[in-house]
Amino acid sequence: MLRKMPIERNREAGFTIIEAVVALALVSILLAAIGSLVATNAQNVRRLEQHVALIETARLIASGIPRAGEPFPANLAGNVSGFAWQMRASARTQARRRRPSSPR
């Protein structure tokens, strides 16, 4: 009969508690960095969405501005898409043009 020899345990097999703690600390640092990146990205997306909504509202209002020679509406204020707006119109003055000086 063959006898099986007892298996000797290798002292270097597995991880020490210090190695496990260091690995856990590195993983937690990486997760915190990724979480911060995601939070910053979400905040920037909200800002961008607000900016786009404001530009769309401004374009909508600008498309309603009367062209040259058309009468102005009585109400130059309103509320569009949650944005309050107001327009003020003033008479246009012609700037004086300088005549080029003639050579003497």
BARO-812876 format. One line per 5 residues: number of its first residue (from 1); their letters; for each residue x, y negated, z negated of N, C-alpha, C, CB. Coordinates in nm, 3 decimals. Each point is the difference from the previous one (the first is absolute). Glycine has a CB too. Layout:
BEGIN
NUM> a> X/Y/Z/X/Y/Z/X/Y/Z/X/Y/Z ~ ...
***
This chain:
BEGIN
1> mlrkm> 0.081/0.118/0.000/-0.081/-0.118/0.000/0.085/-0.124/0.000/-0.177/0.124/-0.117 ~ 0.122/-0.220/0.187/0.068/-0.129/0.005/-0.054/-0.091/-0.107/0.039/0.027/0.246 ~ 0.052/-0.085/-0.314/-0.042/-0.098/-0.101/0.012/-0.138/0.057/0.070/0.151/-0.186 ~ -0.171/-0.232/0.160/0.007/-0.139/0.044/0.078/-0.079/-0.101/-0.218/0.019/0.121 ~ 0.306/-0.099/-0.069/0.080/-0.086/-0.087/-0.083/-0.120/-0.040/0.215/0.076/0.111
6> piern> -0.205/-0.121/-0.232/-0.074/-0.119/-0.039/0.049/-0.121/0.079/-0.036/0.095/-0.232 ~ -0.060/-0.178/0.274/0.033/-0.120/0.079/0.055/-0.106/-0.093/-0.179/0.053/0.171 ~ 0.294/-0.100/-0.136/0.059/-0.107/-0.079/-0.059/-0.133/0.043/0.213/0.132/-0.029 ~ -0.243/-0.213/-0.067/-0.056/-0.131/0.031/0.112/-0.098/0.030/-0.199/0.047/-0.145 ~ 0.178/-0.121/0.251/0.097/-0.102/0.037/-0.032/-0.126/-0.080/0.029/0.098/0.234
11> reagf> 0.068/-0.150/-0.301/-0.023/-0.118/-0.083/-0.029/-0.124/0.082/0.148/0.100/-0.170 ~ -0.113/-0.101/0.296/-0.020/-0.117/0.083/-0.132/0.003/0.077/0.247/-0.018/0.019 ~ -0.328/0.117/-0.038/-0.128/0.009/0.069/-0.102/-0.092/-0.066/0.051/0.237/0.069 ~ -0.134/-0.307/0.014/-0.104/-0.087/-0.053/0.049/-0.141/-0.025/-0.104/0.199/-0.103 ~ 0.018/-0.278/0.044/0.029/-0.140/-0.028/0.009/-0.023/-0.150/-0.116/-0.069/0.212
16> tiiea> 0.200/-0.023/-0.249/0.005/-0.039/-0.141/-0.108/-0.105/-0.023/0.250/0.050/-0.016 ~ -0.279/-0.073/-0.108/-0.103/-0.099/-0.034/0.042/-0.140/0.044/-0.070/0.141/-0.196 ~ 0.198/-0.170/0.192/0.048/-0.132/0.042/-0.021/-0.018/0.150/0.171/0.000/-0.185 ~ -0.142/0.103/0.263/-0.022/-0.008/0.144/-0.148/-0.020/0.032/0.201/0.146/0.037 ~ -0.287/-0.078/-0.110/-0.144/-0.014/0.022/-0.047/-0.141/-0.035/-0.032/0.245/-0.047
21> vvala> 0.083/-0.302/-0.062/-0.039/-0.136/-0.040/0.050/-0.102/0.102/0.006/0.069/-0.242 ~ 0.116/-0.053/0.290/0.053/-0.092/0.101/-0.083/0.008/0.128/0.232/0.025/-0.097 ~ -0.266/0.097/0.140/-0.082/0.017/0.120/-0.138/-0.064/-0.019/0.122/0.213/0.054 ~ -0.180/-0.196/-0.171/-0.130/-0.060/-0.029/0.008/-0.153/0.001/-0.060/0.202/-0.137 ~ 0.169/-0.256/0.083/0.018/-0.146/0.000/0.013/-0.052/0.143/0.111/0.013/-0.226
26> lvsil> -0.036/0.056/0.310/0.014/-0.042/0.139/-0.133/0.005/0.075/0.236/0.082/-0.003 ~ -0.312/0.022/-0.020/-0.131/0.012/0.065/-0.093/-0.112/-0.046/0.029/0.250/0.017 ~ -0.027/-0.281/-0.146/-0.088/-0.106/-0.050/0.042/-0.137/0.054/-0.041/0.136/-0.209 ~ 0.171/-0.160/0.225/0.047/-0.127/0.058/-0.047/-0.011/0.145/0.201/0.001/-0.153 ~ -0.188/0.108/0.228/-0.045/0.000/0.139/-0.150/-0.022/0.011/0.189/0.153/0.057
31> laaig> -0.267/-0.088/-0.144/-0.145/-0.019/0.002/-0.039/-0.143/-0.036/-0.028/0.242/-0.060 ~ 0.099/-0.302/-0.034/-0.028/-0.140/-0.037/0.031/-0.093/0.116/0.050/0.052/-0.240 ~ 0.059/-0.027/0.311/0.035/-0.083/0.116/-0.104/0.015/0.111/0.244/0.024/-0.058 ~ -0.288/0.097/0.083/-0.101/0.023/0.102/-0.132/-0.065/-0.040/0.112/0.216/0.066 ~ -0.149/-0.206/-0.193/-0.122/-0.063/-0.048/0.004/-0.151/0.014/-0.028/0.187/-0.159
36> slvat> 0.142/-0.246/0.129/0.017/-0.144/0.016/-0.013/-0.041/0.146/0.147/-0.004/-0.202 ~ -0.089/0.083/0.290/-0.007/-0.027/0.143/-0.144/0.007/0.050/0.231/0.092/0.028 ~ -0.305/0.008/-0.072/-0.140/0.016/0.040/-0.083/-0.117/-0.052/0.026/0.251/0.000 ~ -0.004/-0.293/-0.124/-0.075/-0.112/-0.057/0.028/-0.130/0.076/0.006/0.112/-0.224 ~ 0.120/-0.137/0.256/0.036/-0.119/0.076/-0.062/0.004/0.139/0.214/-0.019/-0.129
41> naqnv> -0.212/0.135/0.191/-0.059/0.016/0.132/-0.150/-0.027/-0.004/0.178/0.167/0.059 ~ -0.247/-0.117/-0.159/-0.145/-0.021/-0.012/-0.031/-0.149/-0.019/-0.025/0.230/-0.099 ~ 0.106/-0.299/0.020/-0.020/-0.143/-0.022/0.021/-0.077/0.130/0.075/0.025/-0.240 ~ 0.026/0.011/0.317/0.026/-0.068/0.127/-0.110/0.028/0.102/0.245/0.014/-0.046 ~ -0.303/0.106/0.042/-0.110/0.032/0.090/-0.120/-0.088/-0.033/0.082/0.239/0.023
46> rrleq> -0.110/-0.259/-0.151/-0.112/-0.087/-0.039/0.023/-0.143/0.048/-0.043/0.144/-0.200 ~ 0.165/-0.194/0.183/0.032/-0.135/0.047/-0.017/-0.012/0.151/0.160/-0.026/-0.190 ~ -0.114/0.126/0.262/-0.011/-0.002/0.145/-0.146/0.004/0.044/0.222/0.115/0.016 ~ -0.303/-0.035/-0.082/-0.143/0.006/0.033/-0.067/-0.134/-0.025/-0.003/0.243/-0.058 ~ 0.037/-0.310/-0.052/-0.055/-0.133/-0.028/0.045/-0.100/0.106/-0.003/0.052/-0.246
51> hvali> 0.129/-0.044/0.287/0.052/-0.091/0.100/-0.071/0.019/0.134/0.222/0.002/-0.117 ~ -0.242/0.124/0.156/-0.069/0.029/0.125/-0.145/-0.049/-0.006/0.150/0.199/0.037 ~ -0.217/-0.178/-0.150/-0.138/-0.048/-0.015/-0.006/-0.152/0.010/-0.053/0.198/-0.144 ~ 0.150/-0.266/0.087/0.003/-0.146/0.007/0.024/-0.048/0.143/0.085/-0.007/-0.237 ~ 0.005/0.073/0.309/0.026/-0.038/0.139/-0.123/0.025/0.087/0.244/0.054/-0.030
56> etarl> -0.311/0.059/0.011/-0.122/0.029/0.075/-0.107/-0.105/-0.027/0.054/0.244/-0.007 ~ -0.068/-0.285/-0.118/-0.097/-0.103/-0.035/0.036/-0.133/0.064/-0.044/0.117/-0.216 ~ 0.173/-0.152/0.213/0.043/-0.126/0.062/-0.026/0.002/0.150/0.175/-0.028/-0.178 ~ -0.151/0.140/0.243/-0.027/0.010/0.144/-0.149/-0.010/0.029/0.204/0.142/0.027 ~ -0.285/-0.081/-0.111/-0.145/-0.008/0.017/-0.049/-0.144/-0.014/-0.023/0.234/-0.089
61> iasgi> 0.076/-0.304/-0.009/-0.038/-0.140/-0.020/0.050/-0.085/0.116/0.005/0.032/-0.250 ~ 0.120/-0.007/0.292/0.058/-0.079/0.109/-0.076/0.022/0.131/0.223/0.014/-0.112 ~ -0.280/0.104/0.132/-0.076/0.024/0.123/-0.129/-0.079/0.002/0.099/0.227/0.013 ~ -0.144/-0.271/-0.129/-0.123/-0.080/-0.006/0.022/-0.149/0.007/-0.095/0.181/-0.132 ~ 0.220/-0.225/0.143/0.029/-0.143/0.011/-0.046/-0.048/0.136/0.198/0.018/-0.159
66> prage> -0.273/-0.128/0.163/-0.046/-0.050/0.130/0.116/-0.045/0.088/-0.214/-0.071/-0.109 ~ 0.198/0.089/0.238/0.101/-0.042/0.097/-0.012/-0.150/0.023/-0.003/0.227/0.110 ~ 0.098/-0.279/-0.036/0.001/-0.144/0.028/-0.130/-0.041/0.069/0.252/0.002/0.020 ~ -0.313/-0.107/-0.071/-0.123/-0.052/0.058/-0.125/0.061/-0.059/0.126/-0.038/0.205 ~ -0.118/0.147/-0.276/-0.117/0.061/-0.062/-0.026/-0.066/-0.135/0.045/0.220/0.118
71> pfpan> -0.171/-0.232/-0.158/-0.029/-0.062/-0.131/0.041/0.090/-0.116/-0.191/-0.124/0.105 ~ 0.233/0.061/-0.212/0.038/0.075/-0.120/-0.126/0.043/-0.074/0.219/-0.127/-0.018 ~ -0.217/0.244/-0.044/-0.115/0.040/-0.081/-0.010/-0.085/-0.125/0.019/0.236/0.088 ~ -0.138/-0.239/-0.145/-0.022/-0.082/-0.120/0.076/0.057/-0.120/-0.226/-0.067/0.088 ~ 0.235/0.197/-0.097/0.064/0.063/-0.115/0.136/0.055/0.042/-0.225/0.058/-0.100
76> lagnv> 0.330/-0.115/0.045/0.135/0.047/0.030/0.059/0.073/-0.119/0.031/-0.191/0.159 ~ -0.113/0.271/-0.223/0.045/0.080/-0.113/-0.082/0.128/-0.002/0.068/-0.207/-0.134 ~ -0.016/0.306/0.068/-0.074/0.125/-0.008/0.074/0.105/-0.079/-0.102/-0.053/0.217 ~ 0.049/0.174/-0.212/0.058/0.113/-0.069/-0.005/0.119/0.096/-0.071/-0.088/-0.231 ~ 0.187/0.136/0.271/0.009/0.112/0.094/0.086/0.109/-0.063/-0.027/-0.156/0.201
81> sgfaw> -0.025/0.275/-0.207/0.071/0.117/-0.052/0.058/-0.024/-0.140/0.056/0.064/0.235 ~ -0.126/-0.140/-0.315/0.046/-0.027/-0.136/0.098/-0.114/-0.011/-0.036/0.236/-0.045 ~ 0.069/-0.301/0.156/0.091/-0.115/-0.002/-0.081/-0.127/0.023/0.192/0.143/0.084 ~ -0.179/-0.237/-0.176/-0.065/-0.131/0.016/0.090/-0.087/0.086/-0.119/0.019/-0.225 ~ 0.060/-0.091/0.319/0.079/-0.086/0.088/-0.071/-0.134/0.017/0.095/0.201/0.119
86> qmras> -0.018/-0.300/-0.080/-0.052/-0.135/0.022/0.088/-0.067/0.105/-0.091/-0.016/-0.239 ~ 0.027/-0.058/0.329/0.073/-0.072/0.104/-0.030/-0.147/-0.013/-0.005/0.200/0.154 ~ 0.104/-0.280/-0.132/-0.019/-0.145/0.002/0.041/-0.050/0.138/0.040/-0.022/-0.251 ~ -0.126/-0.058/0.310/0.030/-0.054/0.132/0.022/-0.150/-0.013/-0.136/0.181/0.115 ~ 0.234/-0.229/-0.045/0.024/-0.145/0.002/0.015/-0.042/0.145/0.111/0.003/-0.229
91> artqa> -0.134/-0.131/0.252/0.011/-0.053/0.135/0.144/0.011/0.048/-0.193/-0.158/-0.041 ~ 0.209/0.191/0.164/0.134/0.014/0.057/0.046/-0.136/0.050/-0.044/0.240/0.065 ~ 0.161/-0.276/-0.103/0.056/-0.127/0.047/0.105/0.030/0.104/-0.044/-0.112/-0.221 ~ 0.049/0.026/0.318/0.100/0.019/0.104/0.131/-0.060/-0.044/-0.176/-0.001/0.178 ~ 0.279/0.073/-0.161/0.132/-0.051/-0.034/0.047/-0.090/0.113/0.054/0.206/-0.139
96> rrrrp> 0.011/-0.312/0.104/0.052/-0.090/0.102/0.122/0.064/0.065/-0.086/-0.202/-0.125 ~ 0.086/0.199/0.253/0.113/0.055/0.073/0.101/-0.109/0.027/-0.146/0.175/0.105 ~ 0.268/-0.143/-0.124/0.106/-0.096/0.031/0.029/0.006/0.149/0.100/0.023/-0.232 ~ -0.088/-0.136/0.287/0.038/-0.005/0.140/0.152/0.010/0.008/-0.204/-0.140/0.060 ~ 0.252/0.213/0.035/0.145/0.007/0.012/0.057/-0.137/0.034/-0.016/0.240/0.074
101> sspr> 0.126/-0.274/-0.137/0.059/-0.130/0.026/0.064/-0.001/0.138/0.039/-0.034/-0.247 ~ -0.059/-0.075/0.314/0.056/-0.009/0.135/0.145/-0.045/-0.009/-0.228/-0.052/0.096 ~ 0.311/0.103/-0.008/0.142/-0.043/-0.001/0.012/-0.143/0.046/0.074/0.234/0.044 ~ 0.008/-0.311/-0.105/0.017/-0.141/0.035/0.126/-0.024/0.071/-0.130/-0.063/-0.191
***
